[in-house]
Amino acid sequence: MKLIVISFLVLFVMPMGGILWLLPPSSLAEVALTFGGALLLGAAALLLPRLLAVLGRRRPRTPTARALTHLDWPQSLTRGEMEQFAAAWLRAHGWAVTLTTDPQQDKPDVYLMARRSGGTLAVVCDQAGEELNPASIRAFALAATQLGAERSLMLTLLRGKLPSTTESAARQAGVALLRVADLGQLDAIVPPAPAEAPAAA
């Protein structure tokens, strides 16, 4: 960017300044107007790429009440946005939720740790099928155990039937596998603890 500005000054502004200096006073107004217009166009050309980059930057989406109630989450959510949606849904259904990272320092995975009276649930969000393979499922099951979770859930944005190899690997690893639209089934997978009966007087 600095190189562009310097080139513009050396190749355009300085020569034009010299021309204005040499011109008779009667011609100065017309030339100055032309020079000013060219200067504005040059500045606009320099600033345009940055302006387009700012306008093209997408604001992160946040969960809305409708999206959480109807489990109608946009397919284009980023993984981070999906984690925020999942955390908001879990909190709305009685879970205390925190974010944690994989216990192995060299792995960048982020998990939701959800706790309530029925126990602790580790949740990993799969945004576009990147986690739906046997190796990732087994690694997640191991990490969930190391983090102290009694149950683990892999939540995916993908719709339709999931690959049989994925479902088989999840069963073998003890990982619940749910599409976002099926989150309402979570209480059947991890039921809340029964309320304690009041003590007799």
Secondary structure as UniProt FT lines:
FT   HELIX           2..8
FT   HELIX           9..13
FT   HELIX           14..22
FT   HELIX           25..56
FT   HELIX           65..70
FT   TURN            75..76
FT   HELIX           79..92
FT   TURN            93..94
FT   STRAND          96..101
FT   TURN            105..106
FT   STRAND          110..116
FT   TURN            117..118
FT   STRAND          119..126
FT   TURN            130..131
FT   HELIX           134..146
FT   TURN            147..148
FT   STRAND          151..156
FT   HELIX           164..173
FT   STRAND          175..179
FT   HELIX           180..185
FT   HELIX           186..189
//
